[in-house]
Amino acid sequence: MRERSLKTDRRDEIASRHSRMRQLGVTVSSEYYQPSPMFFTREMAQLNIVGMYRGGTAFVVSNGPSLKTLDLNLLKKPGVITYGLNNGPKTFRPNIWSCVDDPQRFLKSIWLDPAIQKIVPVDHFERFIFDSNKWETMKTRVGDCPNVIGFKRNQKFMPGRWLWEDSFNWGNHKEYGGGRTILLPVIRTCFLLGFRKVYLVGVDLNMNGKDTYHFDEQRDKGAVSGNMATYKKMNEVFFPQLKPEFDAAGFEIFNCNPTSALTTFPYVPYEDAIKDATSEIGDTTKERVWGMYAKPEDKMKMKKEPPDHLKPNKSVDVIAKQKDDGLVYPSPIQPVQPVQPVQPVQPVQPVQPDNSTPKQEKRVKIIPNIPEMKPLTPVDQQQVVVPEVQQQVVVPEVQQQVVVPEVQQQMVAPEIQLPPRNTININKNASCVANNSEISTSTLRKR
């Protein structure tokens, strides 16, 4: 059961009650009837991430100059969770990060990086950040940045309740002897997140005017003196009193710096710490995937991975083949002969238009064979023969001439009684005149 802190930070309490809680309609109570909330959103809603990293190992990456002597690429291996602080991400980008001082003292790239989970005091949410490139205060607040989580601080160090109180202690206020450090809330956060083994790297606890941090930052004599006083309290008061509490809770801390002034925790070489943190995961480049999708009853029969030539398309075949070693391997599948592609049908070539000069149409001029007209003789019957008529048919460009047979039409003129003494004269219009009356040949024709 968590115990209430004796001296909470008044600024954090004011921020938690008057910032954004009313916007969500949260009732503020002086007592908690549920497990005490430890982490908060900007709106001061509870964010329960306690135990999220249960079973993991954390590497707290501090800012001592000794960090420059380490191979930091080892911290990027699978299975390693890193926890940075202050401006340390200038050298190494961690998974989790914290600060307790004014937000404008820390790099803009930390606040704006969503890949870094930032766990900071709730008092920081409404504060502005600083643009370290343009060297000016930005209009962006801490609460506007991605992946930011808040916690509440207290300023009276009590070792017996330090792991269980409902806020984060970061040392003593000056009225209780002074000495505050970011390393205390970082270790408390590791415990709450579920880590039960922590390795410290870059924790030197030794500063002078020449060697300050593993990044480029100046410190005057007053700052160096103040840090050294805090380091002394950490090495002689805070951690020696917390060590029995850590042991009782099964919380192990090791120091990977052989020259560190912090001697409370046992030393473990840096490379050995990396091996310990990654031993269960192993070499991920050699991790087997083949057979993971097999049925449970077949999976244990495939304990030994077969060679590639026996893997049917890199998948599990239900029909297995028994080998001499007693293991079941999938039977190789004979490759299917590819079907010969059908030859494409050649497209019909379109008829090319004849661009040559069109042939002139041949016209045959037919001259009708009209017999010479002779005067009619006075006979009882006269047969009038109509001239032959030939009809010309014009055939289109097929160049085929159709010859229409001649049409002959005969007409028998009616009997005409002529006076014996009178004569009949034929004029140019082929008309007949008799007894002063005109008879046209058109009446003699039958159409």
Secondary structure, DSSP 8 states (H G I E B T S, - for coil): --B--SSB-HHHHHHHHHSSHHHHT----SS-SSS----B-TT--B---TTTTTT-EEEEE---GGGGGS-GGGGGSTT-EEEEETTGGGT---SEEE--S-GGGS-HHHHH-TTSEEEEEGGGTTSEEEETTTTEEEEEEGGGSSSEEEE-EE----GGGTTTBSSEE-B--GGGT--B-THHHHHHHHHHHT--EEEEES------SS---SS-----HHHHHHHHHHHHHIIIIIHHHHHHHHHHTT-EEEE--TT-S--SS-B--HHHHHHHHHTTT--GGG---TTTTS-HHHHGGG-S---GGGSGGGS--SSEEE-TTS-EEE-------------------------S-----------------------S--EEE---B-------TT--------B--EEE-------SS----B-TT--EEETTEEE-GGGG---
